[in-house]
């Protein structure tokens, strides 16, 4: 029997999206409660059935920073631009961990949520956005610990730590850019892994390899001093200017041209747009391939 109700009587009308840029960003606003619910779920599941629970948010970066300090700072003797080794590596480590976790977690969006996607409709971008917000909570805890360490070292005579308060005000922008960059690369990989499962095997290896192409365990000044002709190419890595700006803000290490940061922002925007478009195209047919 044909429904006699008018079109205006329906609360929600779901239509197929066909255009490349037909992306439902308004749906993210409408489903904001679901985003926060997923953030809570992600945080709970991440530390469920662990003895120390959320304490790992602090323990993990501390242990990693300690290893970097011993291996790269003491044994390898890599320069840290005149600031304490532990603080230098901690600054790079917490920024890198935030980016890498955003990337690797969002890269699993389709494969890990295929059952949920097959049962109920909601904007699929809810999942990767909730992942980034979850990692932002983890970063906030690590950042608080980092600030305590900066204050301690800054009050020590001759420590070399000299925070730049004007650059510190850019911290929210750095954090947002890093999250968008991780989100962009992550959803590109998640879209491709629906057809090419081999990529999922390479993500972890690729992220670790990428870390050594980023000034996490060494300073950019080392590249500038030894290979000045390659500095421009090295700065094409969009994460490098962000970490360098973060260290310049909190530790007072020499910073490079703001042109590199502008270049990083442009790359971030392009990666995010490509990722969102590819993700949007994939979500329409991924149930047939996952």
N, C-alpha and C positions, 0 to 999 in steps of 0.2 A: 504494500500500500504506500502510495507516495506521501511523503511528509508535507503537510500543508503549511508548516511554519515558514515565515519569511526568513530571508538571509540575515536580517538584523536581529532575529531572535536568538541566534547562536552566540554563545560566549566566546568561543575560540574556533577559528577556521584554519585547518592545517592544509597547506597546498605544497606541492613539490616545487623545489627551487631549482632553476635550470641555469641561471646566469652565473658567470664566473665570480662576480662580485655581489651576488645575492646572499649576503651573510646576515644572520639574525642577531645583531649585537643588542637590540632591544630585549631579546629573550633573556640575555644574561642579567639584565636589570630586573625583569619580572621573576626570574628564578634565583634571586639573590639569597633567599632563605635556604634553598637547596645547596647553593655554593657553600654557605657557612656550615650546613649540616655535613657536607662532604669534607670540609676542612677538619671538623671535629672527628669524623670517622677516620680520616687519614692519620691524624695525630695519635688517635687511640690505637689503631691497628699497628702503627709503626713501632710502638713500644710495649705492645701487649705480650704477656708471658716473658718479660725480661725482669731480671732481679733488680736492676738499678733503675729501670723505667726511663723517664725523661731526663735523668741525670746524664745519660749518654750524649745528650745535646752538648753538654759541657766537656765531658770526659774525652769524647772522640777528637775534637779539634785540639785539645791540650796534648793528647798523646801524639797526634800527627805532627803538631808543631815541635814537640820535644824531639821526635825522630829527625825532622828536618834540621833542627838546630845542631844535633850531634853529627849527622851524616854530612850535610852540606855546609854548615857553618864551621864546625870544628875539624872534622876529618878532611873534607875537601877544601876548606879554607876560602870559600867564596865570599866576596865582599858584600857588605850589607849597607853601604852608603853612610857609614859612620854612626849608625844607630844600633842599639842592642839586638843581637841575633834573634833572640826569642820573640821579641816584639815585631821585628821585621817579618819573620816567617809567619807569625800569627796573623798579621794584617793581610798578607797574601792568601793564607790558607782559608780564613773564614769567608773571604770574598769568592774564592774559587769553589769552595764546598757549596756555597749557596747556588752558584751558577750550575755546577755539575749535577747537583741533586735536582734542580729544576729541569734540566735537560733529560737526565736518565729516567726520572719518574714520569714526565709527560710523554716520553718516547714509548711508554707501555700503555698509553691511553686506550687504544682499540683492542689490543690483545688481552688485557687484564679486565676490561669492562664489557666484553662482548655479550655476556649473558644478560647483564643489566640493560644494555642498549637494545637487546632483542625483545625485551619485555615491556618497556614503557618509553614514551616519548618525552624528551626534554632537550634543550640545546646541548649538543655534544661538547661544545667548548666549555661547559660548566666544569667538566672533569679536569682538563689541564689548568684552568684558571684556579680551581680549588687546590690543586697540587702546588702551584706557585705560592699561594697564600699560606699553605702549610709550611713550606720551606722558609717563608718570611718570618714565621713565628720562631722557628729554630734559629734563624739568623739573629733575631732580636735578642735572644738569650745569650748567644755567643758574642754579640756586639757589646752587651752590657759588661761581660767579663773583660772584653778587650779594652773598654773605656777605663775600667778599674786599673788594668795594667798600665795604660798610657799615663794616667794620673800619677801612679807610683813612680814610674820611670822619669816623668817630666819634672818631678820634685827632687830628683837626685842630681846633684851637681856633676856636670861633665858627662851626662848620659847621652847628649846629642839629640834628645827628643825635643822638638819645638813645634807644637801644634799650630796650624794656621787656621784661625777661627773663621776667616772668610771662606776658605775652601771647605771647612767642616759643614757649613750651611748647605753645601751641595750634596750631602750624604743621601737625602731622600731621592734625589734625581739619579744618583749613581746606583742606588738600590733598585729603583724602578727600571732603569735601563738594563741592568744585569738580569733582572727577572724576565723582562720582555725578550731579551736575547736568548736566554735559556728556554723560554716558552716557544719562541719561534723555531729554533733548531729542533726542539723536542717534538713539536707537532709535525714538522716536516718528516722526521724519522718515523713517527707513529703512523703517518699516512702511507709511507713507503713500505713499512713492515707488514701491512695487511696483505701485500702481494709477494714481497721479498723477505722471507723470514730470516735470511742470512744476516740482514742488517742488525737484527736484534742481538746476534752473537758478537758483532763487531763494535757495538756501542760502548761497552765497558772498556775494551782495549783502546778504542779511538779517543775516548775521554781522557784516559791516562796518558796517552801519547800527546794529546793536545796540551795537557798540563805542563809538559816539559818544553812546549813551545810558547809558554806564557810565563811572565816573571813572578812565579810563585816561590820557587826555590833559589832564585838568583835575582839580581837587579838588572834593570834595563841599561843602566850605566855601563855594565860590563860589556854588553853588546855594542853600545855606542863607542866605547873605548877601543875594543878589539876589531870590530867590523863596522866602522862608521858608514860605509857605503851601503850596508844592508839595513840600517836603522829604519828607513822609510818602508821597506818591505816587511820588516818585523812588526812595525806598527799597524800593518794591515789586519793583524789579529785584533778583532774588536774588543777583546777582553783586556788586552795589554794597557791601553790608555786609561781604562777604568781603575785597574789595580794601582797603576802609577799615580793617578790623581788621589786615590784613597790614602796611599802612603804619604804623599806630599801633604795632605790635609792633616793627618793625625801624627805623623812622625817628623815632618819637616824635611824629608829627602828632596833632592832637586827634582823639579817637574819639567816636562817637555812642553812643546808648543800646544796651545789649546786647539790648534788645527787638527791634531791627531784625535782629540776628543770629539770634534765635530765630525770627522771622518768616521769615527766609531758609531756615533749616533745615526748617521746616514745608513751605515751597514745594518745596524740594529733594526731600523724601520723597514728596510728592504727585506731582511730575513723574516721579520714578523708578518709582513704583508704576503710574502710568498707562502709562508707556513699556513696562515689563516685560509688563503684561497685554496691551497692544496688539501688542507684538512676538510674544508667545506665540500669540495668535490668528492673526496673519498668517503665521507660519512653517508653518502646516498647509496653506495653500493657495497660498503665494506662487509655487510652481513653475508654476502654471497661468497666472500673469499676467506674470511677469518675462520 
